Amino acid sequence: MIRRRQVLLAPAAVGTLGLVRPTTSRAGAQLEEPLADPIRSALSAAVSGAAPPKPQFDGAEARLAYLRWLGSTSDRMRRYKSEAHVRQEFLEAVWYESRRAALETELVLGLIQVESGFRKYAISSAGARGYMQVMPFWARLIGDGDASRLFHMQTNLRFGCTILRHYLGIERGDLFMALGRYNGSRGRSEYPSAVFAARRRWVVTEPR
């Protein structure tokens, strides 16, 4: 049972575009706030870098655990993405980016389900974009200024995970408040509760 204020951290590890507006999500609007220069620099560094490499593991058991997770999660995602290779590419990226930001992968999947319903080109009424519904001002604050790149899968996941980690820092590890800040509804329970509920769908129980 996960308490709503529990911080879920990962184990240490590495119109013309077919835009659709989320109809069942609770996507909100992250608020643009002043960033101190050191924080801006740190966030800019966090979102830069190459695409995820193929996963590397220390041993066979860790690799098998990852493959079991990938297979089970891919099966559950068929309703959202019908093609196996598309699901695999997406899940590999989510797994890497969540762990890169020291976030639990299942939590990030739950957030994506609530925010965009796993739609790459989703755009909210507030203008938030992509899988993790990142507001365009982030591209100007910590990116290269090109908000269209927020529809790129890996870029969107990198920004979204980095922003959530940033909000967790601001909220001193309080995930309930950080999720509310991410959604632009800080202090209200509807959005964090929805993410926690969606997260449960993506938990893979290891065989005993």
Secondary structure, DSSP 8 states (H G I E B T S, - for coil): ---TT------S----S--B--SSS-----------HHHHHHHHHHH-S--------SSHHHHHHHHHHHHHHHHHTTTT---HHHHHHHHHHHHHHHHHTT--HHHHHHHHHHHHTT-TTBB-TT--BTTTTB-THHHHHHS-S-GGGGGSHHHHHHHHHHHHHHHHHHTTT-HHHHHHHHHT-TT-SHHHHHHHHHHHHT------
